[in-house]
């Protein structure tokens, strides 16, 4: 999700509290493909996956998919399918993801369409198309090696991973600092001024529904909530957990009070608490 765009909506409302406004929210406002990163001169760090990681050769209808597997642990430790956030690329975030998630198992990570080394257009249809290919590959590898499969989505990746975890029957799903829907994210940012604005969302955004996409999902769900998240505020993680429980899912919430949107994995109690949550009961 784009914090800058959500804050722009809030600013419009503050300026015009005396009347009603209509805000158009195109699908592309929430994505940061390479073209936008270059145009906005965003400096992404160089932090690729660790040396010795395996580059996979995968493709979908839109072209090649940039994919890496970090082999860190022996069977029967899990295989973790990681769906990154809006600025995630393997080249700039792969190292951090490997460091944070490798204690729990091997990690399979990929770039979204229009990001890094994956061809295609940045939109939800492309994200889900790529995600389905990666998910099937992850399921096949996990089954061949006798590993559980965990889907792990951070921020935007929570939406992507939820859409595919059900299809491949992931054993567990981790939703890190994400939202139940795009509309919920906008409502949270606008706050009390919400009645003063009409939000016209692109159909693909309006259709985002994490609890709905997990209908029938049988695995455990772990929600990671960051107490100081100013991108997707912690109220969204709480709402997500509440809606999932209302639909009968097995949900455990881990709250990290001092964490921001991107540093849950750097909290001193992260590894121990997540490991306990992921241990089969």
PLY file of the C-alpha trace (Angstrom):
ply
format ascii 1.0
element vertex 281
property float x
property float y
property float z
element edge 280
property int vertex1
property int vertex2
end_header
0.00 0.00 0.00
1.15 3.56 -0.68
1.42 5.61 2.50
2.01 8.75 0.45
-1.25 8.34 -1.46
-3.29 7.54 1.63
-1.94 10.64 3.37
-2.81 12.71 0.31
-6.42 11.61 0.68
-6.36 12.61 4.34
-4.88 16.02 3.45
-7.69 16.71 0.98
-10.20 16.03 3.72
-8.53 18.25 6.26
-8.50 21.14 3.81
-12.13 20.70 2.89
-13.90 19.74 6.08
-16.81 21.98 5.16
-18.00 19.87 2.23
-17.92 16.49 0.54
-15.25 15.36 -1.90
-14.84 12.55 -4.38
-11.45 10.85 -4.51
-10.54 8.56 -7.39
-8.22 5.70 -6.44
-6.75 3.97 -9.51
-5.22 0.52 -9.06
-1.76 1.75 -10.02
-1.59 4.21 -7.12
-0.81 1.35 -4.76
2.09 -0.18 -6.70
5.76 0.78 -7.02
7.17 -1.02 -10.07
10.64 -0.19 -11.32
9.33 2.52 -13.66
7.78 4.43 -10.75
10.79 3.91 -8.52
12.97 5.48 -11.21
10.54 8.32 -11.88
10.31 9.20 -8.19
14.06 8.73 -7.70
13.60 6.23 -4.86
16.94 4.82 -3.78
16.66 1.12 -3.04
19.59 -0.52 -1.24
21.63 -3.33 -2.76
20.88 -6.30 -0.49
20.45 -9.46 -2.57
19.93 -12.99 -1.22
23.04 -14.56 0.36
25.75 -16.19 -1.71
24.93 -19.75 -2.64
21.21 -19.12 -3.06
19.54 -20.93 -5.95
18.05 -18.97 -8.87
15.07 -20.77 -10.38
13.97 -20.63 -14.01
10.21 -20.07 -13.93
7.78 -18.29 -16.24
4.11 -17.36 -16.66
2.01 -15.98 -19.49
3.62 -12.55 -19.04
7.21 -13.78 -19.29
9.94 -14.75 -16.87
9.61 -14.74 -13.09
12.59 -13.69 -10.97
12.75 -16.38 -8.27
15.28 -17.37 -5.60
15.39 -20.21 -3.10
17.53 -19.84 -0.02
18.48 -23.30 1.25
19.10 -22.90 4.95
17.77 -25.91 6.84
17.49 -29.65 6.46
14.30 -31.66 6.15
11.80 -31.68 7.81
11.99 -27.90 8.38
9.37 -25.92 6.40
9.63 -24.27 3.02
8.49 -20.65 3.35
6.91 -18.97 0.33
7.51 -15.24 0.85
5.32 -12.56 -0.77
6.98 -9.17 -0.36
5.71 -5.67 0.18
5.37 -2.78 -2.22
9.06 -1.95 -2.52
10.35 -5.51 -2.23
12.76 -6.83 -4.83
15.07 -9.79 -4.29
17.96 -7.51 -5.22
17.21 -4.99 -2.47
15.34 -6.98 0.17
16.35 -10.57 -0.38
19.19 -10.46 2.10
17.04 -9.15 4.94
14.23 -11.61 4.23
16.68 -14.51 4.19
18.20 -13.40 7.49
14.83 -13.01 9.21
13.07 -16.12 7.86
15.85 -18.69 7.43
15.76 -19.65 11.14
12.31 -21.11 10.44
13.11 -22.97 7.20
14.11 -22.60 3.56
12.81 -19.48 1.81
11.37 -19.14 -1.69
11.04 -15.50 -2.78
10.08 -13.80 -6.04
9.70 -10.42 -7.75
6.28 -9.09 -8.78
5.51 -8.20 -12.43
7.25 -4.97 -13.32
9.53 -5.32 -10.28
13.13 -6.52 -10.41
13.56 -9.45 -12.78
9.92 -10.38 -13.38
8.36 -9.36 -16.68
4.88 -7.91 -17.01
2.60 -5.16 -15.76
2.16 -4.23 -12.11
-1.46 -5.02 -11.30
-3.32 -7.47 -9.08
-4.11 -9.79 -11.97
-0.41 -10.10 -12.78
0.57 -10.45 -9.13
-1.86 -13.30 -8.63
-0.89 -15.00 -11.90
2.77 -14.99 -10.88
1.86 -15.97 -7.33
-0.05 -19.02 -8.50
2.94 -20.28 -10.52
5.26 -19.76 -7.55
2.79 -21.35 -5.15
2.46 -24.49 -7.27
6.25 -24.70 -7.49
6.55 -24.24 -3.73
3.95 -26.95 -3.08
5.72 -29.35 -5.44
9.12 -28.73 -3.84
7.76 -29.01 -0.32
5.96 -32.28 -1.10
8.99 -33.75 -2.87
11.20 -32.98 0.13
8.70 -33.85 2.85
8.50 -30.29 4.17
5.51 -28.33 5.48
4.67 -25.28 3.35
4.25 -21.88 4.99
2.99 -18.84 3.04
4.28 -15.56 4.48
2.99 -12.21 3.24
4.28 -8.81 4.30
2.09 -5.72 3.70
0.93 -5.92 0.06
2.24 -9.47 0.12
-0.40 -10.40 2.67
-3.01 -9.83 -0.03
-1.02 -11.78 -2.62
-0.16 -14.72 -0.36
-3.74 -15.01 0.91
-5.01 -15.31 -2.65
-2.76 -18.30 -3.33
-2.27 -20.01 0.05
-5.73 -21.54 -0.11
-5.16 -22.92 -3.62
-2.10 -24.94 -2.59
-3.31 -25.82 0.90
-0.42 -24.17 2.75
0.05 -25.64 6.21
0.26 -22.17 7.76
-0.10 -18.55 6.69
1.72 -15.60 8.26
0.23 -12.16 7.64
2.73 -9.47 8.63
1.58 -5.83 8.99
-1.13 -6.08 6.37
-4.79 -5.18 5.89
-8.05 -7.07 5.38
-8.83 -4.95 2.31
-7.78 -1.88 0.36
-10.95 -0.12 1.48
-10.14 -0.80 5.14
-6.71 0.78 4.66
-8.23 3.94 3.18
-10.93 4.12 5.86
-8.30 3.84 8.60
-6.17 6.62 7.15
-9.14 8.96 6.62
-10.49 8.30 10.11
-13.32 10.49 11.43
-13.44 12.50 8.21
-14.59 9.42 6.25
-18.25 10.57 5.95
-17.06 13.68 4.08
-15.49 11.84 1.16
-16.71 9.55 -1.57
-13.97 7.11 -2.53
-14.21 5.63 -6.00
-11.84 2.68 -6.06
-10.70 0.78 -9.13
-12.61 -2.52 -9.33
-9.48 -4.58 -8.67
-8.83 -2.61 -5.47
-12.44 -2.76 -4.32
-12.31 -6.54 -4.78
-9.41 -7.04 -2.35
-10.78 -9.15 0.50
-8.27 -11.21 2.46
-10.82 -13.00 4.69
-12.96 -13.74 1.64
-10.05 -15.19 -0.32
-9.34 -17.56 2.57
-12.82 -19.08 2.66
-12.34 -22.79 3.32
-8.68 -22.45 4.27
-7.79 -25.09 6.89
-4.31 -24.05 7.97
-3.21 -21.97 10.93
-2.95 -18.21 10.51
-0.47 -16.04 12.41
-1.04 -12.26 12.32
2.00 -10.11 13.11
0.97 -6.67 14.39
3.41 -3.75 14.66
2.55 -1.30 17.42
4.24 1.67 15.72
3.19 0.98 12.15
2.39 4.29 10.43
1.92 2.76 6.97
-0.79 0.20 7.73
-1.72 1.07 11.33
-2.04 -1.73 13.90
-5.82 -1.33 13.96
-5.83 -2.98 10.52
-4.02 -6.07 11.82
-6.51 -6.25 14.68
-9.43 -5.92 12.29
-7.95 -8.59 10.03
-7.57 -11.04 12.92
-11.08 -10.28 14.14
-12.65 -10.87 10.73
-10.71 -14.10 10.22
-11.78 -15.44 13.61
-15.38 -14.54 12.83
-15.12 -16.83 9.81
-13.91 -19.70 11.97
-10.18 -19.62 11.24
-7.49 -20.67 13.71
-5.79 -17.30 14.27
-2.98 -16.31 16.61
-1.90 -12.67 16.87
1.63 -11.68 17.89
1.95 -8.02 18.84
5.35 -6.30 18.64
4.71 -2.97 20.40
7.96 -1.25 19.37
7.97 -2.38 15.74
7.24 -0.26 12.69
5.91 -1.42 9.35
9.17 -2.92 8.12
11.11 -4.01 11.20
9.02 -6.67 12.94
11.72 -9.18 12.03
14.34 -7.10 13.81
12.62 -7.17 17.21
14.60 -9.06 19.87
11.77 -11.49 20.63
10.75 -12.06 17.00
12.46 -15.39 16.37
11.42 -17.09 19.61
7.79 -15.99 19.46
7.27 -16.78 15.78
8.98 -20.16 16.13
6.61 -21.04 18.97
3.59 -19.93 16.93
4.64 -22.03 13.95
5.40 -25.18 15.95
2.78 -27.83 15.08
0.35 -28.40 17.91
0 1
1 2
2 3
3 4
4 5
5 6
6 7
7 8
8 9
9 10
10 11
11 12
12 13
13 14
14 15
15 16
16 17
17 18
18 19
19 20
20 21
21 22
22 23
23 24
24 25
25 26
26 27
27 28
28 29
29 30
30 31
31 32
32 33
33 34
34 35
35 36
36 37
37 38
38 39
39 40
40 41
41 42
42 43
43 44
44 45
45 46
46 47
47 48
48 49
49 50
50 51
51 52
52 53
53 54
54 55
55 56
56 57
57 58
58 59
59 60
60 61
61 62
62 63
63 64
64 65
65 66
66 67
67 68
68 69
69 70
70 71
71 72
72 73
73 74
74 75
75 76
76 77
77 78
78 79
79 80
80 81
81 82
82 83
83 84
84 85
85 86
86 87
87 88
88 89
89 90
90 91
91 92
92 93
93 94
94 95
95 96
96 97
97 98
98 99
99 100
100 101
101 102
102 103
103 104
104 105
105 106
106 107
107 108
108 109
109 110
110 111
111 112
112 113
113 114
114 115
115 116
116 117
117 118
118 119
119 120
120 121
121 122
122 123
123 124
124 125
125 126
126 127
127 128
128 129
129 130
130 131
131 132
132 133
133 134
134 135
135 136
136 137
137 138
138 139
139 140
140 141
141 142
142 143
143 144
144 145
145 146
146 147
147 148
148 149
149 150
150 151
151 152
152 153
153 154
154 155
155 156
156 157
157 158
158 159
159 160
160 161
161 162
162 163
163 164
164 165
165 166
166 167
167 168
168 169
169 170
170 171
171 172
172 173
173 174
174 175
175 176
176 177
177 178
178 179
179 180
180 181
181 182
182 183
183 184
184 185
185 186
186 187
187 188
188 189
189 190
190 191
191 192
192 193
193 194
194 195
195 196
196 197
197 198
198 199
199 200
200 201
201 202
202 203
203 204
204 205
205 206
206 207
207 208
208 209
209 210
210 211
211 212
212 213
213 214
214 215
215 216
216 217
217 218
218 219
219 220
220 221
221 222
222 223
223 224
224 225
225 226
226 227
227 228
228 229
229 230
230 231
231 232
232 233
233 234
234 235
235 236
236 237
237 238
238 239
239 240
240 241
241 242
242 243
243 244
244 245
245 246
246 247
247 248
248 249
249 250
250 251
251 252
252 253
253 254
254 255
255 256
256 257
257 258
258 259
259 260
260 261
261 262
262 263
263 264
264 265
265 266
266 267
267 268
268 269
269 270
270 271
271 272
272 273
273 274
274 275
275 276
276 277
277 278
278 279
279 280
